[in-house]
Amino acid sequence: MEASETSSGKTLRNAFGNVLAFLILILIGVLAFSIRLFSVIKYESVIHEFDPYFNYRVTQFLTKNGIYDFWNWFDDRTWYPLGRVIGGTVYPGLTLTAGTLWWLLNSLNIPLSVETICVFTAPIFSAFTSWSTYLLTREVKGTGAGLTAAALIAMVPSYISRSVAGSYDNEAVAIFALIFTFYLYIKTLNTGSLFYATLNSLAYFYMVCSWGGYTFIINLIPMHVLMCIVTGRYSSRLYIAYAPLVVLGTLLAALVPVVGFNAVMTSEHFASFLVFIIIHVVAFVYYIKGVLSPKMFKVAVTLVLSIGLVVCCAVIAVLVALVASSPTKGWSGRSLSLLDPTYASKYIPIIASVSEHQPPTWPSYFMDINVLAFLVPAGIIACFSPLSDASSFVILYIVTSVYFSGVMVRLMLVLAPAACITSGIALSEAFEVFTRSIKFQLPGLPGLSPVEAEETSTDSSVPLNEVPKTDKGGETLKERPSRKNRKKEKEPVEKPSIKARIEKKLLVLPFEGSILAIFLLVLLGAFYVVHCVWAAAEAYSAPSIVLTSHSHDGLHVFDDFREAYAWLSHNTEVDDKVASWWDYGYQTTAMANRTVIVDNNTWNNTHIATVGTAMSSPEKAAWEIFNSLDVKYVLVVFGGLVGYPSDDINKFLWMVRIGGGVFPHIKEPDYLRDGQYRIDNQATPTMLNCLMYKLSYYRFVDTDGKGFDRVRRTEIGKKYFKLTHFEEVFTTHHWMVRIYKLKPPKNRIRGKTKKSKSKSTSTSSGKSSGTRKNPWN
């Protein structure tokens, strides 16, 4: 009777816990969605940054023309005169996801615009990411740790910066795909289910469709598999978790046009194939161990290892041959920058020029993950007690993500989920210890509840060593290693020993210390919540397309970008070409609907270097370069009047470096005075006469009579000058965007032409009339 009451009480408690956990997850999803709406509430429902405008334009095309036209779309509005094949150069996951959402909602007679869907896609998937984090952490350390990790990732600033409403970029859905793929891998590892292994491959396929960071998955999982093999933790569950992922995942990845044969031809994927061979050799060794006698086993192992070594050497030789034939050894420029942080600055300045590719500073860690930086070490320690396949994967994940985030600030986004998972484990373990200590020391409460006493007594009655099974005749079965190993491998997880459970119950901390520790943890959590809300509301909610500033006379809104794009859209011809630095290409194409020379795709370094060379050249040479590209207007961004630091003058040295990398006559020292970048009266003549300087500071002295630059905090060196080959056609209200038109070439005067001809004929035939000037010099 007591046993039935105890079991029913335990069942009721578990049911109540499951319902409570479900309600908490719903609230966490609501929190993850709502905390990202500050940008819409404070500003408006608008697309943010630069890349999201291209994704928005592609999504518009998809919903209007259909999937078939999308795959075959040749965009002649970008990279003039080259153009771009959109279907084969984009990761389609984000676009297809938003297009599917738009189609479903319109099928249900919910007529939302494409822009609205794009704005709210990231907040919606942030809730999915929180739930995926819960599932992953629960597989590692239980429900309590899962709920804590889900709550942490719902509002971690690093993830908010890429998933705020309006941030319609690939990472909006890719982080969900990353965590969900890891969850299915751990689930397969714990259960040995081929069903979950298949789902894992499909999740990996969605990740490949969504973001180029999928290479992190296809390298991290092989590293974990190899670590398990080396540490003697191989099992059939490990084989089932890995082998289908490599085979099916690679086949699916090759179906994505932007990846194609790179899934089997680039160095980023070779580690997975090498580990694939190794795990098959190990699996075969374990198989023959269970079939053959010990003597035959030694002979067979020698043979298998010899053949396996020959195969591995052959594969490595093929891989080395493929790698050696590539100038970059089979690695992409960004991958080489991660392996060698100095590579981009030495060889590929276009990669080094992107602010997201710079290494982070120490304060950025506190800004993006806040107190989690102090909880991560405790979480790593908690993962070692006890160490399982799942917890070892989390340790490997956090270690690799810490390294990559230290190389490239953009990859703080990959670190954030790992930090939330380990911090959730640390907080859950700490709360469990402190609450248990308080529970056992409260007056009037027994040391063990009836349910726990029943569990302890039941567990203690089981011997520590398993009794050998007998057959029907009562005889002890002979050892059959293969079957026993199979049976053990099918067990999802190892249960902790009775001794460890009893020691855990007896671990009691002082009552007052436990109360104080819980109070400090709650205070730490409150500080984290306040910081996350502030980051979401102030630091990451402002769209770069609309800027604000606070001063003594109130709030000022700077809407110069949309003002300039609107002017281009209404005052220029549809076929006019606009030249600017590549940062503004996506916005110009999407908002002004005008053809651009370069944009944020940065696939053609020579084309970008041509624009950089034009901006670095004197006015006449720049006019000749732009005229050869059929450019009609030139757009520059200038922040000297209002103090906007991300203007073209601050980016100008990157234009010089990128241009000089292709056209050697552009030399960076010519623009520096004693190694310093200056725009005042100490600036070099090359700097004062280049096109970027002239287009930025033309008529600037008229604003205050001094020409004081608020960004550089100095007076400009050359204040009064005229433009001979360009004319100003539009400057926005706050002078943040300036648009110039190329003047047409001067008509030749007939008399002067005849005079020059007669002059040239009178000269001796042996003398040349002069060499034609190279417009690139």
Phi, psi and omega in degrees: 000314180294323180296319179294319178296320179295315180294320178293322177294322178293319179297317179297319179295319178295320179295317178296321178295320179295318178295317179297318178297321178296317179295321178295320178297320177298316179295323178295320177297319177296318178298314180299323179286313188287328183290346180263010182261005180299325181295324179286321182290316184279327184245264177193172179281096186217150177287141183260168168056209186248302181303321180302334179290326175292316178299322178295318179295320179293321178295321176300316180296319181297313182290335182272322188250344178098168186291324183294313178295330178296314181295333184252018184283120170256116185267111179267006178270356182234153175052046178298137001267014185280316185080181183209134174274104188292314184300332182259003184232007179239154169275112193277000187301312181296314182296315180293325178295310180294320177297323177293318177300317180297318181293318179296315182294320178290331175293332178269015180060039171248091191280077175268146179285162178297321180297320179297317177299316181296322181294321188259004178297314182296312176300323179297314182286342174294326175294319177298323179296319179298316180292323177294322177296321176300314181298317181295312183291327177296323177294335183270312189223009175107176186293318182300314178295324179296315179296319180296314180296322179296319179294323181292316183286340179297334184226018178292131186299325181300320179282326177299323182300336181250000183228016177292155180303124183105345179274080186269069181241171185301325182295343181301323178252342186289325181293322174299314180297322179298308182293321181293324176295317177297321179298314181293328176294314179293322178298316177295322180294326180278330186253334185070026184271128177289335177297312178292329177295321177293317176299325178298318178296321179293321177295321176296322177298319178295323177295319178297321178293337191263326191202145176291347177288005177299337179296337175295321179292312187286357172251327180290315181297315174300324177298319179292319178298315179296321178297319178296321179294316182294323182273009176075027181252025179291143175206168177294331177297322178295321179295315180295327180287333188256313187301312178297328179297317181291314185288300184291320180297319179293319178298318179291321180297325180293344178283342179283121187303322183289340179264300176056229182285355174298338179296341178233359187245351183252156186293336180299338184255354187291328181299322181294323180288322179295316178293329177299318177292318182298316183292331176288322176297315180295318180297321179293322178297316179295327181292311182290339177295326180276348183258319187265164174286163182304322181292313178293331181296320180296319179294316181294321179297318178300317180293314182295317180294325178295312179296317179299322179294321178296316180297316180298318178297321179295316178297317179297322178296318178297317180296319179297321179296317178295319181292318183294333181284351181259138179299329180259018179059031176083001181258149174283165182298320180291323178295319177295327177293329178286321180285324177232099185301342181267357186295313184297318181294335180275319193240331184231082182296337180295326177285318181292338182285342181283128183297328180292342183265005177277153176291147182282161173266164180299319178299334181293331176295316179292328179290319189270329178235354171054231187291348179297334179299331180271340181271340183301314179301320178295323177294322178296318178297319180295330179292339179277355183231097349274160178275123178235176177299319182292315182290328176294327176294319178297320178298315179296321179298313183290324181293313181292321181292328176296318179297310184294325177292332177286342179270320187222122185296334179298329183277007166301334178295328177282328179290326186304310178299320179296320178294321178293321180294309180294323178292322176298320177296316181296314180294320180296315179296320180295315179296323180296317180294314185290318180292325177294322178296320179291320183299317184282351181247001176290138180292141177087359180248135179290164181293327180229135175288162180304319181296316181293322178297319178298317180296319182294316180294320179296315181293324183290338179284346179272129180293151181292322178265132184291133179285135180296141181283152178240154177275188185297329181278358178089357180278146180289135179290146176285153181292130174232093190302323185295315181291318180296319179296319179298318183295319180292323182291334181283344177291131187295310181217154178277132179280143178294151182291160181295323182296319180295321180293321180292318178297325179295320179291328183276351179282104184233129178263163178304143185298310182295321179295323178294318178298315180295320180296318178296320178298317179294322178295320177296320178296319177297318177296321178295320178297320178297318180296316180298317180295318181295319179295318178297316180298320180291324185276326188247309190284322189241009182266338184285125175285141182292343180283335177233124184246154178225158174210150179251136177220185183295337181259017173114198183271135178243134180249129180248107181247038186292326183297310180292330176297317180291317180293325176294321178297316178300320183293326187259346187237008177233163178286155183297326183268005180292145179257137182243129177254136175202175173292156192297340181303328189255010183294314181299315181294320180297318180291318185283321187263325180261346180056046178236154182286136180242160180276316179223158176214191190287356179291329175051039182276340184241101184293326181293320180295317178294321178297328177296316177294318177298322177295319178297316179294334183269352186266164171299166189301315184293315179295322178294320178299319180294322179294311181295322180294325177293337177266007178065031180282138178253326183227150176237130182246130175232150178252127186228127182245011185295334182279319185255355179084032178274111191283339185269048181262179186287335177294320177289336177268359192296322181298330176291325175298320179295316182294316180292318177295319179291338178291338180250320180247101190296343181288347174272114184238129183300320180301336179294342182256003182244144175251108183056040178080002181250142179271114185228150175235007180271200183288354176266001180293155182286155177302325178298319179292316184291339184253001180284161185295319182299318178298315183292317181290331180282318189254011178296125181063015182293329180294340180290343183287319182226001181083350182243333184074046181273122180271118184283340177279309180279349178056051177201163175278142182290156184279319181247108189262324186244115177202162178241154177261133182255333184244355178229151175229139180286128180245336179199136172226130184291173188302319181257016177063021183280331178233130180234133183240130180237151179248137177289129176288145179292154178296144182293139177290142179284138177272128189298319181297317181293327179294317179295320181297318180293326179293315180295327179293320182288328180287333181286340178285161180293149183292338182285339183268142179274145180284000179126145179274148180286133183286134179285119182295344182275350180263000000 
